[in-house]
Amino acid sequence: MYTVAVIPARGGSKGLKEKNIYPVAGKPLLAWTVLQALASKSIEKVFVSTDDQAIANVAVEYGAEVIVRPPELAGDKASSESAIVHAATVIERDYNKPIDTIVFLQATSPLRKPGDIDRALELFIREGSDSLISVTRADDLTLWESRKGKWQSVNFDYRNRGMRQDRPAQFIENGSIYIFKPEILTTFNNRIGEKLSAYEMEFWQTWEIDTVEEIDLIEYYLYKKNLAGQDANQ
């Protein structure tokens, strides 16, 4: 199987300027995901799709190959799917090799343990899925939303709370790992197809970086879980 990792990383960022290359625990944010993908035993090549030269430089420095993303696919309203479709087209054209599986990794979610990507790929293959998402268990999150000015409980009944452990298990899509067949993108215009697997990660792996306030939290876990000091190839 020809399995590639694609990491979309555009230059524009409103929440945190130059977010994808912002220093986090001694490395540019993007570097963590590139190194984790390179450490996978199942991924043959790692690509970063970007419209930004500084991001491209970081990608190359840490061992990834760069796909230059057109400006029309790099705006605020451009979807990750459109960037991945473009990347897959370029990869198959330039390498003359059909892609069997795409591993889509978000640079803003660097809290991956060694082996997470390979274990997710093993689950994807074992269950014969066409797509996979990584999730974390939401054991004690009670959600509310305002509907026409009236507050309503969403994932529980406030009139009959019951015991937490008796509620159905619910999960958060944590945005860390997506795996899918290339044809899923063209068929559904989405990263998720019809037969979905879910790779469960630990709750602390829920967090991602969108604002500067979240960097301290991510750095805390990178150090606490010994992810910052480990050999990326373990």
PyMOL commands that set and color helices and strands:
alter all, ss='L'
color gray80, all
select helices_A, chain A and resi 19-21+29-38+53-61+71-73+80-95+116-126+164-166+182-188+203-206+213-224
alter helices_A, ss='H'
color red, helices_A
select strands_A, chain A and resi 3-8+23-24+27-28+45-50+65-68+101-105+131-137+144-147+150-153+171-180+196-201
alter strands_A, ss='S'
color yellow, strands_A
deselect
rebuild
show_as cartoon
